[in-house]
Structure formats: C-alpha cells, structure tokens
Amino acid sequence: MADAPKEGKLTRFLDFAQLIDMASESVGGKVLFATDDFFAPAENLIKSDGPSFREHEYTEFGKWMDGWETRRRRTAGHDWCVIRLGIQGVIRGFDVDISYFSGNHAPRMSIQAANLEEDKLPEIPQRGTRMGAAATPEEFEAIAQASLSPMHPGHPDEKPVLLRATASICVFCQLKSDEWSYLVPMTELKPGNPASSHNYFLVNSPQRWTHVRLNIFPDGGIARLRVYGTGQKDWTAIDPKDPVDLVAIAFGGVCVGFSNAHFGHPNNMIGVGGPKSMADGWETARCLDRPPVLENDENGILQVQGCEWAVFRLAHPGVITQIEIDTKYFKGNSPDSCKIEGCILTTQEEEDMVKQKWTVPVHKWKPLLPVTKLSPNENQSFDSLTLELQDVITHARFTIIPDGGVSRLRLKGFPSSICLLRPRGDSRMRFSVKTGFKANL
C-alpha cells in the first residue's frame, strides 16, 4: 500500500475531489480582492464549469484566457487574490488547475487560509467588471482592514512581502493576510497536458476556514482553483424549535458511497439552494437488467428488480422528521419510486462499510420512508416514519427504483445534543456522540 501523501504537498491522492468545491461561484464563493486582473479577471478561478480555450479570440488587452492572468510584473512583489468561501468549513484538498496556460502559467504558488467573522469585516469595494486593471489604493486599504488577525500563525518558511500594485502606487504596509495560516507552502506548479493540467494538494487541517488567499510567484495565469472540503455548522447557534436539513452539504453532510453516478454525483442533491438544471443533480445510467416489458403492481409501483442507491453521512446525528425529494428538470428520466433508510454507524464502521461497498447488514437499516411513488419535475414532501419513534441516525441510504435522476434531497429534523448508543452484545461498542460531532473522512 502506498504511503499517504504529506499535507500541503503535491499529490495524486484524489479522494477529496469527490467533495464539494467550497469556493465555487455556484455555492456563493466570491473574489474579494486581486492585485491585478490585466489579461483575465480572478473571478474565472471560481467558475463552476471547467476551463475552455478559444484559439483565435483576443481582447483589447491580449489573448482571451479562461482563468486568472496577471500582467508580466515589472514592479517589486508578487500577485495574489483573496476568495471568500461560499461554504465555510474544513478544507480537505486543493486543485490548482493551469490548463491552457502553456507558456503563461504561474511558475509557483502558495495558499493561505483564515477563519474570519463575517459581521466584523469592513465593507470591501465591489470589484465590478475587471480586465486591464490593477488594484487601487482604496482596495488595498480595504483588504488590509479586512484581513483580521489569523486564527493560527503563518508558515515559518514564508516571509512577508511588501506589495506594489502599479508604479503610481506607493508601497503599502504589510498586509495582515500575509500572516494567514499556510495550508500549501510555496510550491512549483507542474504543467501537464495543455488541456488538462491539474495540481492536487492534500490538506489534513481540522480547523474551520472562511477565506483563502492564493499567492502566485511572481505573476502569470491559473485557470481554476478548486477548494474541496466539507461544510461545518455552529450547532449551538440553531433554534431548537425549527427543523434543520441534517444532510445539507453546507453544514457538513456528504455522500460516502453510491452505486452509480454516470451523469451526476449524489453530492449534487444535498447542494446549496435550488437546482439550476438537470446537470445539478444525481443521475444514473439506465439499468441494463430492466425487463423488456414493464408492469405495475396494484399500487402503481413499477415491478423491476434493479435499483440505484446513495449513502450519506449526516452533518450531525439526529432525528429526521420531514423528507423533501425534488425531481425538478427530470421530466423524462425521474425514478419511478424511492425509499429512504437510516442507521447508526461509528467512524470505524463507516470505514469498514466503504471497503465492503456498503453491504450493511439489513437489520441495521431503519425505514424512514417506505417505497413511494415519485412524480417527474416536482418537489414532494413526506413525513418520516421516525416522527413518533424519535430514532437517532448518523447515516441515510437513498434508493431509487429502478434508475433516473433527482435534483435535491432534504432530510429535515433535529440534531441530538447527546446520543448514547446502546451496545450490541459488546460493551466496547458504547460511545457518546455530542454536539459538534464530526466524523473524519
């Protein structure tokens, strides 16, 4: 078995790339500041789609590029930008993509992060449409004020750098964002295929992060920055009277196993906000073993053998009281029916189940929703079967019959502040789950 990659080092360890991109514009990520946007604006870094190339297209400033590209720096310092994460939480890894930037990619980069309180940040000027421009003195001043004291000290190998935006701007005092924690130290970027040049970095930091700073040394272009991780919610701040979506990806819910994701990953179902298109959901391939002629039972449920499934770890153990299943945009390819089950698993049990491809013993699964007919292109709500039983679960399995697509899954309920799990024939199985429970990936 190969050694696990070291934190902050270039790696081919891609498991974290199955998680949500916390910086993507699709989940609310936003560029707050960039030293320079001459050839292409920093907002391109957080586009949800992959980079593209237009061979013969030029702008008034130069070649059109789908990424962030700064001018060839002729002043002291280096270029950098600050991104507010759309989903705030634990970062598991980065993808620094330099696709199509052959001859113009940034040769080196580093990534810092901070946990800042949003309500204490000063107003930062709106960037607007950026090309052919550098940061103004007012923007430098605003971002210096916004860069509050970090939660943790910076990397000891990195030295603060005084920055100059253009020849007409005086050297500013050291920005406090220089002191943010280094999740990736200064590292050389390695180009690959011109159309696919990914640089992956593993992160094992358990802290919660709200902002990242991407430094490029000294200048150049980067196509995309993906910040993969899981959301983290302050469960002590919720209203105990209102049900909360316990599987939401923004709060820490995550798909930990699935049977098929041919057209869309199950994590899409627990994403932020409503679906944007059919691509923003979970969609499987058609089951090849479906019968030549289909029949229904007396309740109108399709009689087929096959099914597809996805298993989710809840953001917090709790009791599910209401279920929402949205098939919006899936007009001709929604499932016929579905069912939902829940169970309690320890971290070790989850790891074992992943290795066994989720062959969980039948007796562990508790029904939350029996086999239920679904309608195409419609949001449907159901009461959970555990409404009276008050069964606490940590994991949920969503099964669709026989195949198809679902845009959103919401499992609303109440987190358990203290959940004492009963031993199953062995006293060593007893453990406590308290508020703020977070199983490791």
N, C-alpha and C positions, 0 to 999 in steps of 0.2 A: 504493500500500500504506500503510495507516495506521501511524502511529508506535506502537512498543511502549509499553505503559504504564510509568510510572515506579514504582520499587519503593516499596511502602508506601502507594501512592495508590489511591483508589477506581477500579475498572476494570471493564470488561465483558469482559476477556480471560479466557475460561472454560476454556481447555485444561487447566489444573491441576485443575479439578473432576472430571476423569476419573481422578485418582489416589485413593489410599486416604485415608480420614479417620483420621488418626493419633490423634485424641483420642476417637474413638467408644467408647462402652461395649462395643461388640461386639468390639473388639480389645484391651480391657483398660484403656482410658482411665479415669481416676478423678479426681474433685474432691477435693482435699486440704483446701481452706480457702475460706471465703467470709465476707465481713464481715457479710452479712445475707441471710436467706432468708425474709423475712416472708410474702410472698404466694405464692411458689413457689420451691422449692429449686434450687440451682445444678446439681444432678445432671441436671436436664432438658436442660441445654445440650448434653450429650453423648449423648443418646438416639440410637439408630441410625435410627429412623423419623422422618418429618417431623412438624412441629408440627400440632396439631389445635385445634379451638375448640368448646367446649360452651356454647352461648349462655345457658342458664338454670341453670348449675351454679355454686354458691357453696360456700365452705368457711367455717369459723368465723372466718377471718381476712380474708375478702373474696372477690372473684371468682376462680373457678378458672382458672388460666392454665397453658398447656403451654410453660413456659420458666423462666428465672430472673428473678424480680421482687422487688426490694427495696422496703422501705417508703419513704415520702416523707421523705427525710433532713431532720432538724431539728437536726443537730449538725454540727460542723466536719468537713471531709474529703470523701471520695467512696468509693464502693463498688468492691470488686474481689474476684476469686477466683483461685485457683491450681489448675491442672489438670496432673496427671502424664500424659504421653502414653502410650498403650498401645503404639504403635510409635514408637521413638525414631530420629530421623534428620533428613533435610533437608526443611525446610518450603518449599513452592512457592507456597502461597497460602492465604487465609482466606475463609470465607463467614460474615459476621455477619448472621444472619437475624432480623429483627424482625417476622416475620409474626404477625398477630392482636394485636399490641401497640399498636393505634391509640389515641393519647391517653396511653399509659403507657410508650412505648419510651424507652430511654436516649438522650438527645439527642446525646451524644458518647461516644467510646470510644478506647482505645489498647490495643495488645497488645505485651507483652514476652516474652522467652524466655530460658532459661538451660540450660546443659549441666551437670547435677549428677550426682555419683557416688552411685548408689542405696545402696551399702553404707556410705556415710558420713553418711547422713541420720539424724537422731534420730527416735525414734518419735513419730508425729503422732497425736493423739487421733482415734478413729473418729467420723465425723460422725453416723452413725445417721440416723433419720428427721428431716428438718428442715422445719419450717414455723412461722411466727410467732416466729422466734428470730433472735438476732444472735450473732456470735462472742463467745465467753467470753474472759476474760483469759488463761486457760490455753492456749486455742487460738492467741491472738495470740502468746503467748510461744513456743509450739512452732513456729509457722510462721516466726517471726523467727529461731530457731535453725536451721531447715531451709533458710532462704534463704542459702546459702553464697555466697562471693564469686563474681561472674559471670565468664564467660569473656571478655567484652568490655564496654567502658564503655557506659553508658546514652546515650540520645539527648540531645544538648546542649540541645534546646528544651524538654525536660521537667524540671520541678523536683520534688524530693522533697516529699511531703506527709505531715504528721503526721496520724495517724488516731485517731478516737474511735469505738468500737463503739456504745455507748449512753451516756446521761447519767451512768450509775453507774460507767463505766469511765474510769480516768484516761488521759490522752494517753500513748501508748507512744512509745518511742524510734523513730527512723527505721528502718524495716524494710529489710533488705538486698535484698529483692526489688524495691524501688524502683529499684535500680541495675542490674537486668537489662537486657539489650540490647533496644532498641525496634525491632521489626520493622514496626509500624504506629504512627506518632505520633498524638497526639490528633487525631481526625477526626470531623466531623459525620456522623451516620447519617441516611440519606435513606429515608423510608418510601415504599412504592410501593403496589401492590395490597394491601389488608388481608390477603389470604390468601397473598401471595407477595411478600415484601419482603426481597430479598437484597442485601447489600452485599459486593462481592468486592474483595479486595486481593491484588495480586501481590507475591511475595517472591522475591528473587534471592540470598538469603544462602546460601553454600555450607556453612555450619557445621552441625554435628550438634546437635540440641536434644532435651532430655528433658522439659522443663516449660515451660508458658506461663502467663502472668498476664494475665487480661482485666480491664482497668480500665473502669468506666463513670463518666461525669461528669454530674451528681453521683450520680444514682440512676436507678431505672427498671427496664425489662424488656428482655430479649433472649430470643428463642425458642430458637435453636440457634447453636452455634459449631462450624464445620467447619474442621479444620486439615489441609489437603491437602498431601501430600508423598510421599516415598519413604523406606523404612527404610534404615538404614546399620549394617552389622555390623563388628565388630572382627575381621578375618580372621586377624590374628596370634594370636588367643587360642583358635582352634579346635584340636581334636585331629586331627592329620593322618591318624590311623588310622580315623577314623569318617567315613562319607559324610555330607554335609550337603545340605539341599534348596537347590540353587543358584538356583531360581526363586522362592523364598518372598518374598512382598511385604514381610514384616517385615525381611528382610535387604537389600532394595533391588531385587528383581525387579519388573518392571512390564510390562503389556501395552502394546505400541506400535502395534498395528494389529489389526483384525478385520473379518470380512465382515458379521456380523450379531449384534446383541445385543438382540433385541426384548424379551426377558423378564428378562435379567440380564447384567451386564457380565463379560467374561472375567477381570477382576481378582479377581472373587469366588473363582475356582478356586484362586488362589495365596494365599488369605487365611489368617488366624490360626486355628489349631485346626480341629476338625472342623466339617462343615456343620451348620447349625441347622434348615434347612428347604429346600424346593425353591427359595425365593427367594434362598438363599445359594449361588448357583452361576451358571454361564453357561448360558443357554438361548436358542436361536434360534427364529425363526418356522419354520413348516413350509415346505420348499422347494416352490414352486408348480409347478416343472417335473418333479416326480416322476411316473413313468409311471402310467397308470390301473390297470394290473395289475402287481404286483411279483413278481420272480423271484429265486431264489438261484442262485449258482454251485455247483460240486461241493464247495466247502469251506464252504458255508452262508453265504457273504457276499452281502448284498443287491446286486443288479445295478441300480444307478442312476447317473445322470450327475452329479447335483448334490452339493455338499458345502459345508461352512462351515469357517472357519479363524480362528485367532487366533495372533498372533506375540508372543513375549515376549523382552525383553532380560533376560538372566540378571543376578542380583545381582553375580556375579563370573564371569569367564571360567573354564571348567573342563571336566572330562571327566564326562559323565553315565554312570553305571553301572547305576542302577536307576530304574524308572519306576513310579509309582503313579497309577492313574486310578480315581476314586471316583464312582460314579453314584448314591450314596445319595439317597433321596427321589424319584429319577426312575424311577418304576415303569412308567409307560406312555408315557414320552417320552424315554427314553435313546437315544443314537445306536445304529445297527446295528453300526458298526465305526469304527475310527480309525487314524491313523498320525501319527508324530512325526518331524520332521526338524530338523537343526541346521546352523548355518553361522557363519562368522566375518565380522563387519561392523565397520568403523570407525565413529566417530561421524558423519562426513560421509556415509558410505554409508547409515547408518540414516536420516539426514535426507532423503537422496535417495529412499530406498525409501518413506518416509512420503508424500512428494509423489507418487510413482508408484503409491501404493496397494498396495505390496508385490508388485510384479511382478518379484520377484527371479529372475535367470537360474537355470534348472533346475540347471546344473552346480554352483552354489554350495551347494545344499542337500545335506546328508549324511543318510542314513537312520539314525534312532535306534530306531525301532520300525516294522516293516512294517505293512501293512494287517492289523488284528487285530480279531477279533470281540469285542464288549463285551456284558456282561450287565447287565440293569437292577438298580438298587438294590443294588449290590455294589461292594466295594473290590477291585480287581485289581492285582496286581504283575507286572512284566515286567523281564527283563534287557535292558539297552540293547545294541544291535548294536555300539557302540563300546567294549565291555568289553575286547576284545583290541586294537583299533586305537588306543585311547588318543587319539582325536581331540578336540582342544580346540575348544569353540564359545563364542560370545558371545550367540547368539540361537537360539530354538527356535520352530518352527511346529507347532501342534497342529491337525490336520484331523479333523473328524468327518464321518461319512458316514451318511445324507445330511444330517441335521439333528438337533436334540434338545437335551438338557441334560446337563451334567457338573458335579458339585458340587466336586470337588477334583482338582488336578493337582500331583503332586510329582515333581520331577526331581532325584534324589539323585546325588551324585558328589563329586568332589574339585576344589577350586579350584586353578588353576595359579598357582604363585608367580611364574614368569616365562614368558611365552609369546611367543616370537619368531615373528612372522607372516612367512611367505615371500612375496617379491614375485611378483606375477602378471604377468610380462612387462614390469614397470616398477619400477626400483629405488626410485622415490619412494614405492611402496606399503609399504615396510618400516617397521615401527614396533614398539615394545615395549609389552606390557601387563604391569604389575607388580601385586603385592599391593595391594589397596585401589583398584583401577581403578573409576572411576565415570564413565560417560558422561553428559554433560549432556542434560537434556530439551530 
